[in-house]
Amino acid sequence: MKKPFGKLMIVLLVFLFVLSACSGNSGKEGGASSPSASGGAESSPSPSQEEEQIDPYGKFETPVSFTMSKPDTPDNKLPEGDTLENNWYTRYIEQTLNVKITHDWTAQGDAYNQKFSLSLSSGNLPDVMFVPTEKDLRSLVEANLIEDLSDVYAKYASPLLKGYYESTGDGIAFKTSTFDGKLMALPDLNVKANGVQLLWLRQDWLDNLKLAAPKTVDELAEVLRAFKQHVPDSVGLTGDANLVQYNQLHTWNSLFAAFGAYPKQWVKDGNGKLAYGSVAPEMKTALAKLRELYAEGLIDKEFAIHKQEEENALIAGGKSGAMFGPWWIPWWPLNDTVKNNPKAEWAAYAFPQDSNGVFNTPMPPINNGYIVVRKGYAHPEAVMKVLNVQQRAVVGEDPVYTAAPETQKYKEIGASWTNFPFNLSIAYFNQVEDDALLAKDVLEGNKTTDALKTVATAKAWYDMALAEKNEPKKDTNAWAHWVVVNSSGPAMAEPMNLHYSEFYGTTETMLTKASVLDKLESETFLRIILGTSGTEEFDTFVDKWKKLGGDEITAEVNAAVGN
Amino acid sequence: MVRSQTWVSRTANGVLIGFLALTALLCLAPIWHTLAVSLSDKSAAAAGIVYAWPVKFTWSSYEKLLQDSKFFDAFYVSLKRVALGGIINFALTILMAYPLSKQARQLPGRNVVTWVLVFTMLFNAGLIPWYMTISKLGMLDSIWALVLPGAVPIFNVILLLNFFRGVPKELEESAFVDGAGPWRTLLQIYIPIGLPALATVTLFSIVGHWNSFFDGLILMNHPSNYPLQTYIQQLVVQLNTQSLMTAEEARKLMEISNKTLNAAKIFVSMIPILIVYPFLQRYFIHGIVLGSVKE
């Protein structure tokens, strides 16, 4: 289903650009004539009078309301009668702040992004919107449809929230949401755990073979070879036809990075200019090696035609003992391996390293989604306050909220925090691995349980890992906690090079040519790996890529970062 | 009719029957497989070892399905859609096809209208204008958005129109002679004669309404208004792993990636259509005009 949607999105975006130009004008006219444009002016004198008394969690005296577009939560678990729009979380916001939120529309995943573009084109914007991509944010800013939030953030954001945003350092958190020095959106934070891709291996196979974890790509090949002899019907390393994707299963981000190759990212070339990672010479070396591994049968022969589900089945059925994936895969699909074979063990490693002994892993953009306020909406500060209250509650810093019986009840049924108004996950950059490490320390007796008292998130890890320790493999959920605490958490805390792309945006030529270039790229790479074309095909690809618009895009990207 | 008994024709028959049986089996296989998966153990299904027979047989996914109120809400939306949409399509198809099946001297401009219809079949304005039209008409988020935009299924109109044209015109003339007007001719001659064609187009429109998911996705503002196929499409396609932060969120993956439950939902969603077929099938053999006219 992915492909048609992708194509559709491109068509939509092209339409959108035409249309946003039109709606941009009407937006300006509306702004000039409607009284709400003065809303911003009204609110500015009042704070100056009560500059000292601003309470980021303060209740509004008269009810404030806004409409919004909200992503739906898949498989949402709520008590009978509660909905995404009206549940304990939203009621808590309402009783704390006197802010009432209604949903103009909701949809899930890809459908949300699609509907978002459509609703922009129809011109009926809700007061507050969740913006799914940087591209959409840019077009909203260019069409002058959204409010500048710089002042609101400076005045109303809680110190707690500011602390989270600042944990990335250097204002990186706001890099993509700031335009001409103005903060146009409140972003979420993609933490380290959302980017780091680990090598997962069947530890029981390694132990049986008395092998150490492979530090380099060559050692990995050795291990794969040994695995194939150990389990004759196994297929080797799993893969995905999308060779690189962030926070996904089976893709090879870290494997390419071990060669210093960063496909799909923008990297600095020798002269300080930006260049496209997929056409760098390192990529050729990486592809040549993968081709070798594939020819030897160390990579699943069918990875290029398999869907993710089918590769998962290989993992679950014990047909493969090696995959690349993020920290959370013990819940899916590794849990099924253990259910089918209780003797199975998985472990994660921050390997393979490059020739300098460094583990590199490419990182996604720091922001995944944004909250924006429609131009002319009278109470942008309400939006800020809702986020303050939401964040304080989500991270467990709000005693009133935590003590409420409803909170307990929601926790028991496993209601998702995404039932809060804003789907902005904001955490400390190292939260997952820090919590896991703390839980591990306590589990091993290096620290006492007192250390967990102030860190509610780490305590949850500890409790479940302890349950697994007492009754191994009884509950796969506990087992998954155990694996993260003992293996993937610590692996993420290893020293590593987080490789950020120098540019995550979209340029004009990308809009028209990226689909052709991406197709050329992925087809060439797959052909080289599968052995249907020679490695020298890479050079023809680079030439073609440059001619078909790559040079233009490179120039635009360099211009965009001021080179 | 005499059957030729040569061995050549008998082997040819055998081969043909074998081939057709194989094709029929191929069509049944995915349905059967889905049923087998839905009755299997979760982990076995995830490991892909379920083929034609359930592994570690269990009813658990159907038990779970019975408790899923969202599934039944969506089921109800779909039933409403099929009932409303089916009736509207049925009425409008007949009312459009009947006049157009007359000869050009009876209905001037007939060919122009037909070509306009064919044109809309081949070309459309695209997604955004379509969405904006429906949005400006205020139909978003209501059942009418699923029913009215496709109220006149052109393909069905053309099918029926051609069927009506094939009806001997002597039948119509004799009705006129007996004093029947156009309405009476339509209701008492054409519709009874046209039952096989009508059954076909009705089946098309019911299946079309039942199976379409995309308009539900785009035109419904709240997932509680999704028809069944949209709901199922979301289940099968969606698995958002973009920002997992806590173990609780990761645990959800375990539940969402539930192949057996999804298979059960898909299977249950097929049942209504499987039931409709045999009921409509009996009309296929009725209404034969053979022998009604002597020339």
Interface residues (C-beta under 8 A of the other chain):
Chain A: M1 L8 V11 L12 F15 L16 L19 D72 P74 D75 T83 H103 D104 W105 T106 A107 Q108 G109 D110 A111 Q114 K115 L118 S121 S122 N124 D188 N190 V191 A193 N194 N247 Q248 E309 E310 N312 A313 L314 A316 G317 G318 P326 W328 P330 W331 W332 P333 N335 D336 K339 N340 N368 G414 S416 S425 A427 Q431 V432 T457 A460 W461 M464 T476 N477 A480 H481 V484
Chain B: K42 S43 A44 A46 A47 G48 I49 G126 L127 I128 Y131 M132 S135 K136 L140 D141 L217 I218 N221 H222 P223 S224 Q233 Q234 L235 V237 Q238 L239 N240 T241 Q242 S243 L244 M245 T246 A247 E248 E249 A250 R251 K252 L253 M254 E255 I256 S257 K259
